[in-house]
Amino acid sequence: MATCDEVRDNVKKYYGSRLESSCDVQTSAPSCSVSRSPLPKSVKDALSQVHPEVTKKFFGCGLPFPAKLEGCRVLDLGSGSGRDSFAYSKLVGPSGFVTGLDMTEELVAVSRQYIEYHQKEFGYKEPNITFVQGYMEKLNEAGIQNDSVDVVLSNCVVCLCPDKKVVLQQALNVLKEGGELYFSDMYASKVIPDHMKQDPVLWGEGMSGSLFWQDLISLAHSVGFSTPHLVSSSLIVVYNNELKAKAGDISYASSTYRMFKLPKSRVMSKATVTYKGTLADFPDQLDFDSSHSFKKDVAVEVDGEMATIIQSSRFSPDFKIQISDKPDKSSSESTPKYCHLNPFLLADKLGFSVAQCSKINK
């Protein structure tokens, strides 16, 4: 298996010089960033204002744009040319701040060229964004302090890193309590075999480094995150026949998950929560993930972990929360049932049945 340094150097070269635009990618991953549900107007407007030359070098595989970013301190892991970062800088507003981090010198240079352009485009008196060169595995060395970030965002770069546990641990460390990791990435239908991890092109395309989707859940729990919540998913098509042959029977999905840094001292109790309709883009209904949808003024019972997420996160003011006086002994941490987190089920293309999923989870 290739070493971490070898993988990192290969990915730098692949994205720094080999790929000129998103059209050069050998899978449908960049086109998977087209949302199946309508984007909020604020996100559409922000993306439309990003300079075309920045968008041209976009290599993401999703649309990691959670609600309620205004005023937040945001970290964009693997910011690339800066497309998402500049859109975030519009969404956080002048009172928020965005840091884009990427290890590829060429892409960081591209993004820095357009800081002043977007400052003027958004009408800000001064920039609310910076780009730094650094590694997801070493955020402190890149100047990102622990407990300093409200939201960590990422678009199809965790699959390019061989040590994903370190990446998740670093993201958890820099998040404030109640903070969120919201990211799109490539996932595999099974564990990637070692022989695929020797191929530099498969690494560059994200295919060698894609997690088996269920491994994300165990990794998240192992570093201290909440259970991941699956937001959206679509299948990825491999265009290149040679790469398709190398992948064999492994399928890939572009999926977005969200997970939270919960308080260390917490009691998991069920709760009844009622969405107030206070988010401008979602006056009638807030779709929190693929399994949780909150209509305005409609009380919904949630499990202990979801109750803790709502209560401790930036969404707390947007809900009326009535905590049960009994602990939730059936929380997702103690009795995991993860079919609803399977991105291939959500994509509804591979024909996984609930029975098959139950076998996988035993």
C-alpha positions in Angstrom: 0.0 0.0 0.0 1.2 3.5 -0.8 2.4 5.5 2.2 0.6 8.7 3.3 3.3 10.9 2.0 3.3 9.1 -1.4 -0.5 9.5 -1.7 -0.3 13.2 -0.7 2.4 14.0 -3.2 0.5 12.2 -6.0 -2.8 14.0 -5.2 -0.9 17.4 -5.2 0.4 16.7 -8.6 -2.9 15.4 -9.9 -4.9 18.5 -8.8 -2.1 21.0 -9.1 -1.0 20.3 -12.7 -2.7 17.3 -14.3 -6.4 18.5 -14.0 -7.0 21.8 -15.8 -10.8 21.9 -15.2 -13.6 19.8 -13.8 -14.1 18.3 -17.3 -10.8 16.4 -16.9 -12.2 14.3 -14.1 -12.8 10.7 -15.1 -16.1 10.2 -13.2 -19.4 12.0 -12.8 -18.4 13.2 -9.4 -18.3 17.0 -10.2 -21.7 16.8 -11.9 -23.1 15.1 -8.8 -23.0 18.5 -7.2 -26.2 19.3 -9.0 -28.8 19.1 -6.2 -31.9 16.9 -6.7 -33.9 19.3 -4.5 -34.1 23.0 -5.2 -31.2 25.0 -3.7 -32.2 27.8 -1.3 -32.1 31.2 -3.1 -29.3 32.5 -0.9 -27.0 29.6 -2.0 -28.0 30.0 -5.7 -27.2 33.7 -5.5 -23.9 33.1 -3.7 -22.7 30.5 -6.3 -23.8 32.7 -9.2 -21.5 35.5 -8.0 -18.3 33.3 -7.9 -15.9 34.2 -10.6 -16.1 31.9 -13.6 -12.3 31.1 -13.5 -12.7 29.9 -10.0 -15.7 27.7 -10.8 -13.8 26.3 -13.8 -11.3 24.5 -11.4 -14.0 23.1 -9.2 -13.5 19.4 -8.4 -16.1 18.8 -5.7 -18.7 16.1 -5.7 -21.6 17.6 -3.8 -23.2 20.7 -2.4 -22.2 21.1 1.3 -24.2 24.2 2.1 -26.0 23.8 5.4 -28.5 26.3 6.6 -27.8 29.1 9.0 -24.2 30.1 8.2 -24.6 33.8 8.8 -22.1 35.1 11.4 -20.3 31.7 11.6 -16.6 31.1 11.5 -16.2 28.5 8.8 -13.3 26.2 7.8 -13.3 24.8 4.3 -11.1 21.7 4.2 -9.6 21.2 0.7 -10.8 24.5 -0.6 -9.2 24.0 -4.0 -9.7 27.0 -6.3 -12.1 28.5 -3.7 -15.5 28.1 -5.3 -17.3 26.9 -2.2 -15.2 29.1 0.1 -16.2 32.3 -1.8 -19.9 31.2 -1.7 -19.5 30.6 2.0 -18.0 34.1 2.4 -21.2 35.5 1.0 -23.4 33.3 3.2 -21.6 34.1 6.5 -21.9 37.8 5.8 -19.5 40.5 6.9 -19.8 39.4 10.6 -18.6 35.9 9.7 -15.2 34.6 8.5 -14.1 31.8 6.2 -10.8 30.1 6.1 -10.0 27.9 3.1 -7.3 25.3 3.6 -5.7 23.3 0.8 -2.4 21.5 0.4 -2.0 22.3 -3.3 0.1 25.4 -3.8 -1.2 26.1 -7.4 -4.9 26.0 -6.2 -4.2 28.2 -3.2 -2.5 30.7 -5.5 -5.6 30.7 -7.8 -8.0 31.3 -4.9 -5.9 34.2 -3.4 -6.0 36.0 -6.7 -9.8 36.5 -6.4 -10.2 37.6 -2.8 -10.5 41.3 -3.7 -12.8 40.6 -6.6 -15.3 38.8 -4.4 -15.0 41.4 -1.6 -16.1 44.0 -4.1 -18.7 41.7 -5.7 -20.3 41.1 -2.2 -20.0 44.8 -1.2 -17.9 44.1 1.9 -15.7 46.9 3.3 -12.9 44.4 4.0 -12.3 40.7 3.1 -13.9 38.1 5.3 -11.9 35.2 3.9 -8.4 33.9 3.8 -6.7 30.9 2.2 -3.9 29.0 3.8 -1.7 26.2 2.5 -1.7 23.2 4.9 -2.9 19.7 5.6 -6.2 18.4 7.0 -4.2 16.1 9.2 -2.3 19.1 10.8 -4.7 21.9 11.3 -2.9 23.5 14.3 0.3 23.8 12.1 -1.8 25.6 9.5 -2.8 28.2 12.2 -6.3 26.8 13.0 -6.8 26.8 16.7 -8.8 24.2 18.7 -12.3 25.2 19.7 -12.4 28.1 17.3 -14.7 27.1 14.4 -18.5 27.0 14.2 -18.7 24.9 11.0 -16.2 22.7 9.2 -17.2 22.2 5.6 -15.6 20.0 2.9 -16.3 18.9 -0.7 -14.8 15.6 -1.9 -11.4 15.8 -0.3 -11.6 13.4 2.6 -11.5 10.5 0.1 -8.1 11.8 -1.1 -6.6 11.4 2.4 -5.4 7.9 3.5 -5.8 8.5 7.2 -9.4 9.6 7.6 -9.5 9.0 11.4 -6.9 11.7 11.8 -8.9 14.1 9.6 -12.1 13.6 11.6 -10.2 14.0 14.9 -8.6 17.2 13.7 -12.0 18.6 12.6 -13.5 17.7 16.0 -10.6 19.4 17.8 -11.0 22.8 16.0 -14.8 22.8 16.3 -16.5 24.6 19.2 -18.9 22.6 21.4 -22.1 22.2 19.4 -20.2 22.8 16.1 -20.8 20.9 13.0 -18.8 19.0 10.3 -20.9 19.1 7.1 -19.2 17.5 4.1 -19.7 15.8 0.8 -17.5 12.9 -0.2 -17.2 9.8 -2.3 -18.2 6.5 -0.7 -17.8 2.9 -1.7 -20.3 0.0 -1.6 -17.6 -2.2 0.0 -14.1 -2.0 1.5 -11.5 -0.9 -1.1 -8.9 -3.7 -1.6 -5.3 -2.9 -1.0 -4.2 -3.5 -4.6 -6.4 -0.5 -5.7 -4.5 1.7 -3.3 -1.3 1.3 -5.3 -2.8 3.1 -8.3 -2.1 6.9 -8.5 -4.9 7.7 -10.9 -7.4 5.8 -8.7 -6.2 7.9 -5.8 -6.5 11.1 -7.8 -10.0 10.3 -8.8 -11.0 9.5 -5.2 -11.7 5.9 -6.0 -8.9 4.3 -4.0 -9.6 6.4 -0.9 -13.3 6.2 -0.7 -14.6 4.8 2.6 -17.0 1.9 2.8 -20.0 4.0 3.9 -20.5 2.0 7.1 -16.9 2.7 8.2 -17.7 6.4 8.4 -20.1 5.7 11.3 -17.6 3.8 13.4 -14.8 6.3 12.7 -17.1 9.2 13.7 -18.0 7.5 17.0 -14.3 6.6 17.7 -13.2 10.2 17.7 -16.2 11.6 19.5 -18.6 12.9 16.9 -22.3 12.2 16.9 -23.7 9.6 14.6 -23.4 10.9 11.0 -26.7 12.1 9.5 -27.1 11.4 5.8 -28.4 14.5 3.9 -28.2 13.5 0.3 -26.8 10.9 -2.1 -26.4 10.1 -5.8 -24.5 7.4 -7.7 -21.3 8.2 -9.4 -20.6 7.0 -12.9 -17.1 6.0 -13.9 -16.6 7.1 -17.5 -13.1 5.7 -18.1 -13.4 2.0 -19.0 -9.9 1.2 -17.7 -10.8 2.6 -14.3 -14.2 0.9 -14.3 -12.5 -2.4 -14.9 -10.1 -1.8 -12.0 -13.0 -1.0 -9.7 -14.7 -4.3 -10.5 -17.9 -4.7 -8.7 -17.4 -1.7 -6.4 -19.9 1.1 -6.8 -19.5 4.7 -5.7 -21.8 7.3 -4.4 -21.5 11.0 -3.8 -23.0 11.7 -0.4 -23.3 14.5 2.1 -23.3 13.8 5.8 -23.5 16.0 8.8 -22.2 15.3 12.3 -21.8 17.3 15.5 -19.4 17.9 18.4 -21.7 17.2 21.4 -21.1 18.4 24.9 -18.8 16.1 26.9 -21.2 16.0 29.8 -24.6 15.2 28.4 -27.7 13.1 29.2 -29.3 11.5 26.3 -33.0 12.1 26.8 -35.8 12.0 24.2 -37.5 15.3 23.5 -40.4 16.9 21.7 -39.1 19.7 19.4 -41.1 22.2 17.4 -39.5 24.2 14.5 -40.3 27.9 14.7 -40.0 28.7 11.0 -37.3 31.3 11.8 -34.8 30.5 9.1 -35.3 32.8 6.1 -34.7 30.1 3.5 -37.0 27.6 5.3 -40.1 29.5 6.5 -42.4 26.4 6.4 -40.2 23.3 6.7 -36.6 22.5 7.6 -35.2 19.3 6.1 -32.4 18.5 8.6 -31.3 15.3 6.8 -32.9 12.5 4.8 -34.7 11.2 7.9 -35.6 14.3 9.8 -37.9 16.9 8.4 -39.4 19.6 10.7 -42.5 21.5 9.7 -43.2 24.9 11.2 -45.2 24.7 14.5 -45.5 20.9 14.3 -44.2 19.0 17.4 -42.0 16.1 16.6 -40.5 13.5 19.0 -36.8 12.9 18.5 -34.3 10.5 20.1 -31.7 11.6 22.7 -28.9 12.3 20.3 -31.0 14.4 18.0 -32.4 16.3 21.0 -28.8 17.0 22.1 -27.8 18.1 18.6 -30.6 20.6 18.4 -30.2 21.9 21.9 -26.4 22.4 21.7 -26.0 23.6 18.1 -26.6 26.9 16.3 -30.1 25.7 15.6 -31.2 25.8 19.2 -32.9 29.3 18.9 -35.0 28.0 16.0 -36.7 25.3 18.0 -39.0 24.9 21.0 -37.5 22.0 22.9 -39.2 20.0 25.6 -36.9 17.5 27.1 -38.3 14.2 28.5 -37.4 13.5 32.1 -36.4 9.9 31.2 -33.0 9.0 29.6 -33.2 7.6 26.1 -31.8 4.1 26.6 -32.4 3.3 22.9 -30.2 6.0 21.5 -28.4 5.4 18.2 -25.1 4.9 20.0 -26.3 2.0 22.1 -28.5 0.2 19.5 -27.2 1.1 16.1 -29.6 0.7 13.2 -27.9 2.3 10.2 -30.0 1.4 7.1 -31.2 5.0 6.9 -27.6 6.1 6.7 -26.8 3.9 3.6 -26.1 6.3 0.7 -26.8 3.6 -1.9 -30.2 3.0 -0.4 -30.9 6.7 -0.6 -29.7 6.9 -4.2 -32.2 4.1 -4.9 -30.2 2.6 -7.8 -28.5 -0.5 -6.5 -31.6 -2.4 -5.2 -30.4 -2.9 -1.7 -33.3 -4.3 0.4 -33.9 -3.6 4.0 -33.3 -7.2 4.7 -29.9 -7.0 3.0 -29.0 -4.0 5.0 -30.0 -5.8 8.2 -27.5 -8.6 7.3 -24.7 -6.1 6.7 -25.2 -4.5 10.1 -25.1 -7.7 12.1 
